[in-house]
């Protein structure tokens, strides 16, 4: 008989989630998305495909955008996690991208929006750090910030799907923030 409380199947994990330390006892099979939604009541990140293909669950882990449906929570001990709820920092003001998404009406049903926002924040940091994409000019200086035009933004955001087709507005909202 298998018990959920057998030794070795759970570990204590400490995460810094949206700036706050959280220590939890975690089943080794539990993914970060479920921990965020069910244990911490942070329901912004969505379960879309549950296979890492749609981007609805995108969060920032130590500043990098990752699909939380693919990450075992136990493997993230000591990590800094930022969800859409934490993008605005103290919560007094929305993140500039959140404001731009609202101003540009860059969403329709809104299901993908939290993942789009987290991905956009991570993408801007990647470009600023000089990480090239598939469409970055190969002649561009290595390590220099990558200029973000529409083609570059679309390529970098291609891991986040929007069933409603709000892509043009999403690109415009990102352009507004980098302008």
C-alpha positions, 0 to 999 in steps of 0.5 A: 500500500502506498501512502502520501506520507511515506519518507522520501516522497516529501521535502521541505522547500523554501521559495521566495514568492513575489518577495515573500519567503514561503516554506512548504512541505512538498510532494516530490511530484508536485509542479510549481503551477499547482503549488502556486495555485492550490497552496499559495492561492496565486491563481494568476498563472493558468493551466492551459495545455499542462505540457509546456506548449501554450505559455499560460503558466509562465512565471519568472524563476530567478528572473528567467521566464519558465513554464511552471507546469513543467517545473517540479517545485522540490527542485526550486528550493531557494529560488525567487519566483515572480508571478503576475501578482508580484509584477507590480512589486508592492502592489500599489501600482501595476507594472508598466507592462500591465498598464500598457496591456490595459491601455492597448486592450492587449487581451480579450478573454484574458486567460493567457494574459498573466503568462504573456505579461511574465513572458514579456518581462522576462523577454525584455530582460533577455534582450537587454542582456544581449541574448539573441533570438532566432531572428536577431541579426547575426552581425549584431555585436555579441552581448550588446542589448538586442534592439526590439522591433516587431519581428524580434518581439513576435519571435521572442513571445512565440512561446505564448499562445493567445486563442483570441488572437490579441497578438497585434495589441500585445506587440504594441503594448510591449513596444509602448514600454520599450519606446 
